């Protein structure tokens, strides 16, 4: 029943997934240009103030979205701070130049705004930066550390341009001067109680060859469909028949039996005398007819060279697992019956981990299999080992597929 049901299910799931697969690409870069007002809070000298609508603030940023939900932005800013003008004796002019790196969260995609609008979006952001405060009242500049947090709204004009409005709060530390230019240390305070606010309006220009930017791109696949797609990949691997014995791997108790020999309903070779050699091949090993034996030997050699007789390994192990006994015993029997034949012993690893480490692991696997053959009476000069490193022919995300490539295979010469 399972053999009928699973293939039908695979076909139906594949159709559903393919119907939903479309262009998954979106533009990731944008240039954000903003201008607006600023407001500096503490620290101010006694009697000094700023209006909430003080101009001038400007910033230019380059934003990169890793996906439709999260990204980074590097931006520079320029502020001019002035007194509110209620007292000519307290007029001042300070300039602040800043550079910051912030992480961005596309709250519109996270909260699925696409279910009710494709024009309005919200971005949240926070990060760190540095800035330089300068004023005619002191020489040089006061360098500040910044912690930024803010939120912005977007309105999409087209797939290339969006209007954005943003409010950001900047908390500063290591500040030695007040915003108006006085010595902050003399006031007995210095630290994280310094704040500067920005309220801006600007434009986002989207760069790239795709139709939409990550801010507005919606993956049409539902969470349920993505889960089905993931399971489909696993099931396709389970339906593989690695040893070509007619029993799929998910039902096969011995998924690496020698191809072409008789197996039972669970994929196990028929070996009634328990000597490690399938009964179907006993006739070959014991054959007296030289012509028949030579013909069969040629067929067996083709099977081995075709990769149907392998030695398998558990994850990050360099000694064969228990399921590889039949393959090793069969090769020993073959090499003993054919003393003129030499063999290349070739090791492989999966793609998990460091590439150089896997290269060495594959070589150790080949070396250990060679040693087993030597200990069984095969002359070591007949065996040449090679570590081929990672086998990239299967999906590295499938644990079942990775089992297939953690192996040692043989080429007879």
Order of alpha helices (4+ residues) and beta strands (2+ residues): alpha-beta-beta-beta-beta-alpha-beta-beta-beta-beta-alpha-alpha-alpha-beta-alpha-beta-alpha-beta-alpha-beta
